Amino acid sequence: MPRAFVLINVESGFEDTVLQKLRSVPSIEEAYFSYGVYDIIAKIKAETMDQLKEMVTNKVRSLSKVRSTLTLIMMEE
């Protein structure tokens, strides 16, 4: 089962809004605030790599106030 960490930058002041939206998505196992270059870190799981790609594209990157993402696909857990 593919998993990935997604590092997310959001518009200033909207971190809590985006975090709450991410936590409501069933395929997102965990999501946390982060200090530094990225604002939020999310751990995503999917049944296939195609579904993982779709999750990042359609459920994370399309959220209002998300400015950019960096996806790190996990090789082993």
Chimera marker file (.cmm) of the C-alpha trace (Angstrom):
<marker_set name="trace">
<marker id="1" x="0.000" y="0.000" z="0.000" r="1" g="1" b="0" radius="0.5"/>
<marker id="2" x="1.702" y="3.232" z="-1.141" r="1" g="1" b="0" radius="0.5"/>
<marker id="3" x="2.191" y="6.014" z="1.378" r="1" g="1" b="0" radius="0.5"/>
<marker id="4" x="3.664" y="9.476" z="1.108" r="1" g="1" b="0" radius="0.5"/>
<marker id="5" x="4.480" y="12.506" z="3.183" r="1" g="1" b="0" radius="0.5"/>
<marker id="6" x="3.256" y="15.722" z="1.614" r="1" g="1" b="0" radius="0.5"/>
<marker id="7" x="4.909" y="18.972" z="2.675" r="1" g="1" b="0" radius="0.5"/>
<marker id="8" x="2.509" y="21.863" z="2.176" r="1" g="1" b="0" radius="0.5"/>
<marker id="9" x="2.814" y="25.643" z="1.999" r="1" g="1" b="0" radius="0.5"/>
<marker id="10" x="-0.354" y="27.647" z="2.546" r="1" g="1" b="0" radius="0.5"/>
<marker id="11" x="-1.273" y="31.316" z="2.432" r="1" g="1" b="0" radius="0.5"/>
<marker id="12" x="-0.363" y="33.081" z="5.658" r="1" g="1" b="0" radius="0.5"/>
<marker id="13" x="-3.131" y="32.956" z="8.250" r="1" g="1" b="0" radius="0.5"/>
<marker id="14" x="-4.926" y="29.955" z="6.735" r="1" g="1" b="0" radius="0.5"/>
<marker id="15" x="-2.841" y="27.157" z="8.254" r="1" g="1" b="0" radius="0.5"/>
<marker id="16" x="-5.575" y="26.050" z="10.684" r="1" g="1" b="0" radius="0.5"/>
<marker id="17" x="-8.269" y="26.083" z="7.993" r="1" g="1" b="0" radius="0.5"/>
<marker id="18" x="-6.231" y="23.912" z="5.640" r="1" g="1" b="0" radius="0.5"/>
<marker id="19" x="-5.153" y="21.568" z="8.450" r="1" g="1" b="0" radius="0.5"/>
<marker id="20" x="-8.765" y="20.926" z="9.480" r="1" g="1" b="0" radius="0.5"/>
<marker id="21" x="-9.771" y="20.208" z="5.866" r="1" g="1" b="0" radius="0.5"/>
<marker id="22" x="-6.872" y="17.765" z="5.481" r="1" g="1" b="0" radius="0.5"/>
<marker id="23" x="-7.754" y="15.936" z="8.698" r="1" g="1" b="0" radius="0.5"/>
<marker id="24" x="-11.287" y="15.338" z="7.382" r="1" g="1" b="0" radius="0.5"/>
<marker id="25" x="-10.033" y="13.397" z="4.332" r="1" g="1" b="0" radius="0.5"/>
<marker id="26" x="-10.160" y="9.634" z="5.096" r="1" g="1" b="0" radius="0.5"/>
<marker id="27" x="-6.976" y="8.725" z="3.190" r="1" g="1" b="0" radius="0.5"/>
<marker id="28" x="-4.916" y="11.240" z="5.137" r="1" g="1" b="0" radius="0.5"/>
<marker id="29" x="-3.607" y="9.278" z="8.112" r="1" g="1" b="0" radius="0.5"/>
<marker id="30" x="-1.988" y="12.221" z="9.926" r="1" g="1" b="0" radius="0.5"/>
<marker id="31" x="-1.547" y="15.963" z="9.456" r="1" g="1" b="0" radius="0.5"/>
<marker id="32" x="0.456" y="18.411" z="11.588" r="1" g="1" b="0" radius="0.5"/>
<marker id="33" x="1.585" y="22.029" z="11.703" r="1" g="1" b="0" radius="0.5"/>
<marker id="34" x="5.263" y="22.517" z="10.970" r="1" g="1" b="0" radius="0.5"/>
<marker id="35" x="7.644" y="25.389" z="11.612" r="1" g="1" b="0" radius="0.5"/>
<marker id="36" x="10.217" y="26.121" z="8.958" r="1" g="1" b="0" radius="0.5"/>
<marker id="37" x="10.052" y="26.042" z="5.179" r="1" g="1" b="0" radius="0.5"/>
<marker id="38" x="6.727" y="24.137" z="5.099" r="1" g="1" b="0" radius="0.5"/>
<marker id="39" x="3.562" y="24.936" z="7.056" r="1" g="1" b="0" radius="0.5"/>
<marker id="40" x="1.892" y="21.505" z="7.201" r="1" g="1" b="0" radius="0.5"/>
<marker id="41" x="3.029" y="17.889" z="6.898" r="1" g="1" b="0" radius="0.5"/>
<marker id="42" x="0.494" y="15.223" z="5.929" r="1" g="1" b="0" radius="0.5"/>
<marker id="43" x="0.850" y="11.440" z="5.711" r="1" g="1" b="0" radius="0.5"/>
<marker id="44" x="-1.288" y="9.924" z="2.961" r="1" g="1" b="0" radius="0.5"/>
<marker id="45" x="-2.090" y="6.299" z="2.126" r="1" g="1" b="0" radius="0.5"/>
<marker id="46" x="-3.667" y="4.798" z="-0.984" r="1" g="1" b="0" radius="0.5"/>
<marker id="47" x="-4.303" y="1.406" z="-2.543" r="1" g="1" b="0" radius="0.5"/>
<marker id="48" x="-2.243" y="2.129" z="-5.665" r="1" g="1" b="0" radius="0.5"/>
<marker id="49" x="0.289" y="4.665" z="-6.902" r="1" g="1" b="0" radius="0.5"/>
<marker id="50" x="-2.330" y="6.077" z="-9.272" r="1" g="1" b="0" radius="0.5"/>
<marker id="51" x="-4.702" y="6.637" z="-6.349" r="1" g="1" b="0" radius="0.5"/>
<marker id="52" x="-1.897" y="8.270" z="-4.389" r="1" g="1" b="0" radius="0.5"/>
<marker id="53" x="-1.234" y="10.626" z="-7.289" r="1" g="1" b="0" radius="0.5"/>
<marker id="54" x="-4.949" y="11.419" z="-7.503" r="1" g="1" b="0" radius="0.5"/>
<marker id="55" x="-5.118" y="12.095" z="-3.752" r="1" g="1" b="0" radius="0.5"/>
<marker id="56" x="-2.257" y="14.577" z="-3.871" r="1" g="1" b="0" radius="0.5"/>
<marker id="57" x="-3.584" y="16.281" z="-6.979" r="1" g="1" b="0" radius="0.5"/>
<marker id="58" x="-7.320" y="16.329" z="-6.221" r="1" g="1" b="0" radius="0.5"/>
<marker id="59" x="-7.524" y="16.333" z="-2.417" r="1" g="1" b="0" radius="0.5"/>
<marker id="60" x="-4.462" y="18.299" z="-1.330" r="1" g="1" b="0" radius="0.5"/>
<marker id="61" x="-3.232" y="20.587" z="-4.102" r="1" g="1" b="0" radius="0.5"/>
<marker id="62" x="-6.761" y="21.659" z="-5.045" r="1" g="1" b="0" radius="0.5"/>
<marker id="63" x="-7.610" y="22.918" z="-1.540" r="1" g="1" b="0" radius="0.5"/>
<marker id="64" x="-8.209" y="26.630" z="-1.319" r="1" g="1" b="0" radius="0.5"/>
<marker id="65" x="-5.220" y="28.529" z="0.143" r="1" g="1" b="0" radius="0.5"/>
<marker id="66" x="-2.665" y="25.771" z="-0.663" r="1" g="1" b="0" radius="0.5"/>
<marker id="67" x="0.236" y="27.487" z="-2.419" r="1" g="1" b="0" radius="0.5"/>
<marker id="68" x="2.621" y="24.594" z="-3.089" r="1" g="1" b="0" radius="0.5"/>
<marker id="69" x="3.406" y="21.006" z="-2.151" r="1" g="1" b="0" radius="0.5"/>
<marker id="70" x="6.346" y="18.611" z="-2.129" r="1" g="1" b="0" radius="0.5"/>
<marker id="71" x="5.526" y="14.895" z="-2.137" r="1" g="1" b="0" radius="0.5"/>
<marker id="72" x="7.919" y="12.351" z="-0.596" r="1" g="1" b="0" radius="0.5"/>
<marker id="73" x="6.921" y="8.790" z="-1.472" r="1" g="1" b="0" radius="0.5"/>
<marker id="74" x="7.809" y="6.320" z="1.260" r="1" g="1" b="0" radius="0.5"/>
<marker id="75" x="9.762" y="3.271" z="0.096" r="1" g="1" b="0" radius="0.5"/>
<marker id="76" x="9.403" y="1.275" z="3.338" r="1" g="1" b="0" radius="0.5"/>
<marker id="77" x="7.572" y="1.799" z="6.579" r="1" g="1" b="0" radius="0.5"/>
<link id1="1" id2="2" r="1" g="1" b="0" radius="0.2"/>
<link id1="2" id2="3" r="1" g="1" b="0" radius="0.2"/>
<link id1="3" id2="4" r="1" g="1" b="0" radius="0.2"/>
<link id1="4" id2="5" r="1" g="1" b="0" radius="0.2"/>
<link id1="5" id2="6" r="1" g="1" b="0" radius="0.2"/>
<link id1="6" id2="7" r="1" g="1" b="0" radius="0.2"/>
<link id1="7" id2="8" r="1" g="1" b="0" radius="0.2"/>
<link id1="8" id2="9" r="1" g="1" b="0" radius="0.2"/>
<link id1="9" id2="10" r="1" g="1" b="0" radius="0.2"/>
<link id1="10" id2="11" r="1" g="1" b="0" radius="0.2"/>
<link id1="11" id2="12" r="1" g="1" b="0" radius="0.2"/>
<link id1="12" id2="13" r="1" g="1" b="0" radius="0.2"/>
<link id1="13" id2="14" r="1" g="1" b="0" radius="0.2"/>
<link id1="14" id2="15" r="1" g="1" b="0" radius="0.2"/>
<link id1="15" id2="16" r="1" g="1" b="0" radius="0.2"/>
<link id1="16" id2="17" r="1" g="1" b="0" radius="0.2"/>
<link id1="17" id2="18" r="1" g="1" b="0" radius="0.2"/>
<link id1="18" id2="19" r="1" g="1" b="0" radius="0.2"/>
<link id1="19" id2="20" r="1" g="1" b="0" radius="0.2"/>
<link id1="20" id2="21" r="1" g="1" b="0" radius="0.2"/>
<link id1="21" id2="22" r="1" g="1" b="0" radius="0.2"/>
<link id1="22" id2="23" r="1" g="1" b="0" radius="0.2"/>
<link id1="23" id2="24" r="1" g="1" b="0" radius="0.2"/>
<link id1="24" id2="25" r="1" g="1" b="0" radius="0.2"/>
<link id1="25" id2="26" r="1" g="1" b="0" radius="0.2"/>
<link id1="26" id2="27" r="1" g="1" b="0" radius="0.2"/>
<link id1="27" id2="28" r="1" g="1" b="0" radius="0.2"/>
<link id1="28" id2="29" r="1" g="1" b="0" radius="0.2"/>
<link id1="29" id2="30" r="1" g="1" b="0" radius="0.2"/>
<link id1="30" id2="31" r="1" g="1" b="0" radius="0.2"/>
<link id1="31" id2="32" r="1" g="1" b="0" radius="0.2"/>
<link id1="32" id2="33" r="1" g="1" b="0" radius="0.2"/>
<link id1="33" id2="34" r="1" g="1" b="0" radius="0.2"/>
<link id1="34" id2="35" r="1" g="1" b="0" radius="0.2"/>
<link id1="35" id2="36" r="1" g="1" b="0" radius="0.2"/>
<link id1="36" id2="37" r="1" g="1" b="0" radius="0.2"/>
<link id1="37" id2="38" r="1" g="1" b="0" radius="0.2"/>
<link id1="38" id2="39" r="1" g="1" b="0" radius="0.2"/>
<link id1="39" id2="40" r="1" g="1" b="0" radius="0.2"/>
<link id1="40" id2="41" r="1" g="1" b="0" radius="0.2"/>
<link id1="41" id2="42" r="1" g="1" b="0" radius="0.2"/>
<link id1="42" id2="43" r="1" g="1" b="0" radius="0.2"/>
<link id1="43" id2="44" r="1" g="1" b="0" radius="0.2"/>
<link id1="44" id2="45" r="1" g="1" b="0" radius="0.2"/>
<link id1="45" id2="46" r="1" g="1" b="0" radius="0.2"/>
<link id1="46" id2="47" r="1" g="1" b="0" radius="0.2"/>
<link id1="47" id2="48" r="1" g="1" b="0" radius="0.2"/>
<link id1="48" id2="49" r="1" g="1" b="0" radius="0.2"/>
<link id1="49" id2="50" r="1" g="1" b="0" radius="0.2"/>
<link id1="50" id2="51" r="1" g="1" b="0" radius="0.2"/>
<link id1="51" id2="52" r="1" g="1" b="0" radius="0.2"/>
<link id1="52" id2="53" r="1" g="1" b="0" radius="0.2"/>
<link id1="53" id2="54" r="1" g="1" b="0" radius="0.2"/>
<link id1="54" id2="55" r="1" g="1" b="0" radius="0.2"/>
<link id1="55" id2="56" r="1" g="1" b="0" radius="0.2"/>
<link id1="56" id2="57" r="1" g="1" b="0" radius="0.2"/>
<link id1="57" id2="58" r="1" g="1" b="0" radius="0.2"/>
<link id1="58" id2="59" r="1" g="1" b="0" radius="0.2"/>
<link id1="59" id2="60" r="1" g="1" b="0" radius="0.2"/>
<link id1="60" id2="61" r="1" g="1" b="0" radius="0.2"/>
<link id1="61" id2="62" r="1" g="1" b="0" radius="0.2"/>
<link id1="62" id2="63" r="1" g="1" b="0" radius="0.2"/>
<link id1="63" id2="64" r="1" g="1" b="0" radius="0.2"/>
<link id1="64" id2="65" r="1" g="1" b="0" radius="0.2"/>
<link id1="65" id2="66" r="1" g="1" b="0" radius="0.2"/>
<link id1="66" id2="67" r="1" g="1" b="0" radius="0.2"/>
<link id1="67" id2="68" r="1" g="1" b="0" radius="0.2"/>
<link id1="68" id2="69" r="1" g="1" b="0" radius="0.2"/>
<link id1="69" id2="70" r="1" g="1" b="0" radius="0.2"/>
<link id1="70" id2="71" r="1" g="1" b="0" radius="0.2"/>
<link id1="71" id2="72" r="1" g="1" b="0" radius="0.2"/>
<link id1="72" id2="73" r="1" g="1" b="0" radius="0.2"/>
<link id1="73" id2="74" r="1" g="1" b="0" radius="0.2"/>
<link id1="74" id2="75" r="1" g="1" b="0" radius="0.2"/>
<link id1="75" id2="76" r="1" g="1" b="0" radius="0.2"/>
<link id1="76" id2="77" r="1" g="1" b="0" radius="0.2"/>
</marker_set>
